[in-house]
Amino acid sequence: MLYQAKKFLRRFIKNERGTQVIEFAIVFPTLILLFAGTTELGRLFYTYTSLAKATRAGARYLSNVQSVTGSTASAKNVVLCGNPGGCGGTGQPAVILPNFTDANVVVSQTTVANIKYVTVSITGYPYQPLIFDLNAMTGGNFNMNLSPGTTMRYMLN
């Protein structure tokens, strides 16, 4: 009886059937977390880059207009959707990102040593994660506000 128990135990230890399934069950959640984290980080970079490009387009538009103060609304439309005429109407382009409004866009003009500069910046655009919503997971306050900005020299005097 003792001999059979030792023989069974030895055979059980040497048996490798099913080990791949156990290894897969251990590694698979880690791979899913890595994939989801990479995807979320990619979305964050895409959103920030889109906002930064929008500020560059707005600053470029403002650097070539006759009156910066008179063209602020048009510049905000350039930042929002790329069209100085407006956004979202019939035949007009849509806003580039969700929850992005003209209240997020700040336009200013400064003068340094008789050289005029225009600055277009985005303040407080809330990034909304798809996969890892840390606010929902932890009940904390993990708001991520993106705030890119661009300053260009005013070309007309």
Phi, psi and omega per residue, in radians:
M1 nan -0.815 3.126
L2 -1.131 -0.628 3.123
Y3 -1.126 -0.719 3.138
Q4 -1.176 -0.636 3.109
A5 -1.156 -0.729 3.102
K6 -1.134 -0.717 3.138
K7 -1.116 -0.744 3.119
F8 -1.126 -0.755 -3.139
L9 -1.124 -0.741 3.122
R10 -1.103 -0.752 3.118
R11 -1.152 -0.658 3.140
F12 -1.151 -0.715 -3.125
I13 -1.204 -0.677 -3.113
K14 -1.353 -0.293 -3.119
N15 -1.252 2.249 -3.098
E16 -1.935 0.193 3.138
R17 -1.187 2.298 3.085
G18 1.553 -0.045 -3.123
T19 -1.195 -0.550 3.128
Q20 -1.138 -0.643 3.135
V21 -1.159 -0.713 3.124
I22 -1.161 -0.762 3.096
E23 -1.084 -0.730 3.114
F24 -1.101 -0.717 3.132
A25 -1.140 -0.491 3.116
I26 -1.400 -0.699 -3.033
V27 -1.485 -0.543 -3.023
F28 -1.005 -0.800 3.106
P29 -1.060 -0.629 3.099
T30 -1.137 -0.734 3.114
L31 -1.132 -0.677 3.103
I32 -1.121 -0.752 3.109
L33 -1.097 -0.727 3.104
L34 -1.108 -0.765 3.134
F35 -1.119 -0.810 -3.127
A36 -1.148 -0.705 3.112
G37 -1.132 -0.704 3.094
T38 -1.122 -0.716 3.111
T39 -1.112 -0.785 -3.130
E40 -1.144 -0.705 3.103
L41 -1.142 -0.656 3.070
G42 -1.099 -0.726 3.084
R43 -1.111 -0.681 3.110
L44 -1.087 -0.826 3.118
F45 -1.111 -0.700 3.108
Y46 -1.079 -0.783 -3.135
T47 -1.110 -0.805 -3.133
Y48 -1.114 -0.744 3.136
T49 -1.119 -0.686 3.094
S50 -1.093 -0.744 3.111
L51 -1.161 -0.710 3.132
A52 -1.129 -0.706 3.088
K53 -1.134 -0.640 3.123
A54 -1.141 -0.694 3.109
T55 -1.169 -0.634 3.088
R56 -1.115 -0.729 3.117
A57 -1.121 -0.711 3.114
G58 -1.150 -0.732 3.121
A59 -1.179 -0.668 3.099
R60 -1.119 -0.706 3.099
Y61 -1.103 -0.803 -3.098
L62 -1.216 -0.476 -3.102
S63 -1.242 -0.197 -3.100
N64 -2.086 0.245 3.123
V65 -1.752 2.791 -3.116
Q66 -1.217 -0.738 -3.083
S67 -2.237 2.030 -3.138
V68 -1.183 -0.751 -3.109
T69 -1.171 -0.576 3.126
G70 -1.380 -0.248 -3.094
S71 -1.938 0.255 -3.108
T72 -1.090 -0.761 -3.136
A73 -1.122 -0.705 3.109
S74 -1.151 -0.684 3.113
A75 -1.131 -0.678 3.087
K76 -1.115 -0.643 3.080
N77 -1.159 -0.634 3.076
V78 -1.095 -0.725 3.131
V79 -1.174 -0.728 -3.070
L80 -1.217 -0.773 -3.030
C81 -2.460 -0.014 3.114
G82 1.529 0.135 -3.096
N83 -2.234 2.088 3.139
P84 -1.142 -0.371 -3.099
G85 -1.332 -0.372 -3.130
G86 2.456 3.050 -3.054
C87 -2.275 2.592 2.920
G88 1.362 -0.065 3.119
G89 -1.450 -3.070 3.111
T90 -1.152 2.155 -3.132
G91 1.362 0.093 3.131
Q92 -1.915 2.641 -3.121
P93 -1.214 2.742 3.122
A94 -1.486 2.885 3.089
V95 -1.125 2.476 -2.986
I96 -1.208 -0.497 -3.119
L97 -2.385 2.655 3.106
P98 -1.195 2.634 3.126
N99 1.049 0.458 -3.131
F100 -1.873 2.031 -3.096
T101 -2.185 2.991 3.127
D102 -1.203 -0.264 3.065
A103 -1.199 -0.376 3.097
N104 -1.398 -0.270 -3.036
V105 -1.715 2.240 3.114
V106 -2.081 2.227 3.126
V107 -2.034 2.301 3.100
S108 -2.497 2.790 3.115
Q109 -2.266 2.326 3.129
T110 -2.254 2.775 3.083
T111 -2.227 2.215 3.107
V112 -2.249 2.050 3.121
A113 0.923 0.871 3.122
N114 1.091 0.324 3.051
I115 -2.002 2.191 -3.108
K116 -1.571 2.458 3.093
Y117 -2.249 2.541 3.011
V118 -1.979 2.425 3.127
T119 -2.168 2.246 3.041
V120 -2.086 2.146 -3.137
S121 -2.374 2.756 3.093
I122 -1.984 2.207 -3.126
T123 -2.047 2.316 2.984
G124 1.175 0.582 3.039
Y125 -1.338 2.066 -3.079
P126 -1.396 2.099 3.066
Y127 -1.362 2.225 -3.127
Q128 -1.851 1.826 3.111
P129 -1.241 2.589 3.107
L130 -1.588 -0.738 -2.969
I131 -1.720 -0.939 -3.061
F132 -1.807 1.416 3.087
D133 -1.496 1.652 -3.047
L134 -1.159 -0.468 3.086
N135 -1.123 -0.770 -3.132
A136 -1.255 -0.611 -3.099
M137 -1.233 -0.699 -3.014
T138 -1.960 -0.210 -3.079
G139 1.289 0.215 -3.098
G140 -1.585 -2.920 -3.127
N141 -2.090 1.386 -3.100
F142 -1.866 0.860 3.126
N143 -1.274 2.356 3.127
M144 -2.035 1.881 3.123
N145 -1.743 2.228 3.129
L146 -1.659 2.363 -3.067
S147 -2.464 1.206 3.062
P148 -1.366 2.815 3.120
G149 -2.703 2.739 3.137
T150 -2.401 2.368 3.050
T151 -2.076 2.264 3.115
M152 -2.302 2.706 3.104
R153 -1.311 2.388 3.096
Y154 -1.302 2.147 -2.978
M155 -1.471 -0.443 -3.085
L156 -1.731 2.486 3.107
N157 -2.159 nan nan
